[in-house]
Amino acid sequence: MGRLGPYRLSPPTCLPPGVTLCRLLRLTAALGAILKSVDAANFQLIDGKNSKDAWDMLFATHNKQNSSWQFQLFQELACTSQNANKSLTAYHQRIELAADRLYASFTSGMTAKDVVDSMAAYFSLLGLETDEFNDILNSHITLSGTVTRSAIATA
């Protein structure tokens, strides 16, 4: 009477041993979330990988205490702003936290010149005009882990 009746889905037969359909769907959703969150340069790093391997690759690439990490900390400090309906005290605390994290990233052997060189490199990348070439340059420099004045000058 116009009713199609109940349908039953049979489980896929191509799943690896020990992997349930529910687990496969969670892994697929996790990979989809990762892929939606990365830029083109990072996508190239993880293209064709499963969610765990993609996460491990991104973690290994970006969880380094190098000049790219310092650049990220500098961006965090530079982009901190007072949120609507938040107190000046709360804003200042966020600035202090970001500044402390950036300060802690500099090694004890760094000179004032090293710090100024790093700041100049950061400002160089932050001030780039937005276009396809500069986006590729920015991704290449930051992914390489060498955000330095000389790396930018020779790129």
N, C-alpha and C positions, 0 to 999 in steps of 0.2 A: 504494500500500500504506500508506495513512495519512500519507504524506509529501506535503507541500504543494509542494515544489520551491523553487528559488531565486527570490527576488523581486528585481527591479531597480527602483530609484527613479529616475525621470527627473528631471533638474535642473529647478528652477523656472524658468519663462520670464519671471517678472516682476522679476528682479533688475536693478538698475541696471548699466549697462555697467562692466566692470572689477571688479565685486563678486562674489566667489566665494561658494558656499554656506558654505564653512568660515569665511570672513570674516564673513558675515552671522550665523552662529551665535556667533562670538566677540563680535560687537557686541551681540547680544541677551543673551548671558550677562553682559557688562559692565553693560548697562543694568539687568538684574535685580539684580545685586549692588549697584548704586547705590541702586535703589529700596528694597531691603530694609534699607538702612543709614540712611535719612533719616527724620526725624520729619514730622508732618503739615504743618507750615509750609514745610519745605523741599520736600516732595512737591508742594505747590502751585506752587512756583517752577519745577519741572522737568517737571510733568505734560505728556505729549504730545511731549516732546523725545526725540531719539535720544541714545545714550550720550555722544557727544562734546559735543553741545550741553548736555546735562544737566551733565556734568562742568565745562564752561566756565562755565555759569551758577552752579554751586555755588562754583567757584573765585573768580569775580568777586565773589560775594556775601560770601564768608567770608574771603578772603585780603586783608583790609584792616587796616591798622594804626590802628584806631580804638578806641573804648571797648568795643565788643563783643569785639575781639581781646584787649584788656586783661582783660576779664571771663573769657575763656577761659584766659588765663595765670594769673589769680588762682585759678580753679577748679583748674587743674593743681597749683598750690602748695598750696591748701587740702586737696586730696584725696590728696596724696602720703602714703603710709604705708609702714611697714617691711614688706617682704614676708617671709613665713615662710622660715626658713633663710638669710636674708641678713644680712650684718653691719650693725652700727650705722654703720660708716664708709660703706658703700654707700648706706644710707638717707640719711645726712647729705649725701652727694654729690648725690643726687637732689633733696633739698631745696634745696641751694645752686644747682644748675642751674636749677630752677624759679624761685627767687627772683631770680637774675641775669636771667633772661628777662623777668620781670615788671618789674624795675627798669629794664631797657633800653627797655621800652615807654613809659616816661614821658618826655616831652619835657623838654629842658633848661630851658624857661621855666616849668615847673610849680612852683607853690608848695606848701608843706606843706598848705595848705587844699585845694588841688586834689587832692592825693593822698588826704587824709582824705575828701573828697567822693566820690571814686571808690570808696574802700573802703566807705563807707556804702552806696553804690548796690549794690555787689557783695553785701554782707551782706544787704541788703534782698531781693535776688532769691534768694540761697541759702536764706534763712530762710522763704520762702513755703511755706504749707501746700500739699500736693499735692492739687490738684483740677483740674477741667477749665478753669475760669475762669483760675486762676493759671498753668496750663500755657500757655494762649493768651497771657496777658499776658507771660509770660517769653519766649515765642517772638517775640512782636511787638517787645518792647523789644530783645532781642539781635539780631534780624534787621535792625532799623532802623539799627543802628550807633550808637545814642545811649543807652548805659547810663549814665544820669546820675540824680541825685536828683530833678531837676525833671521828667525824662521819666517817671520812675516815679510821681511825685506827680500828674502830669496824666493819666496813663493810666487 
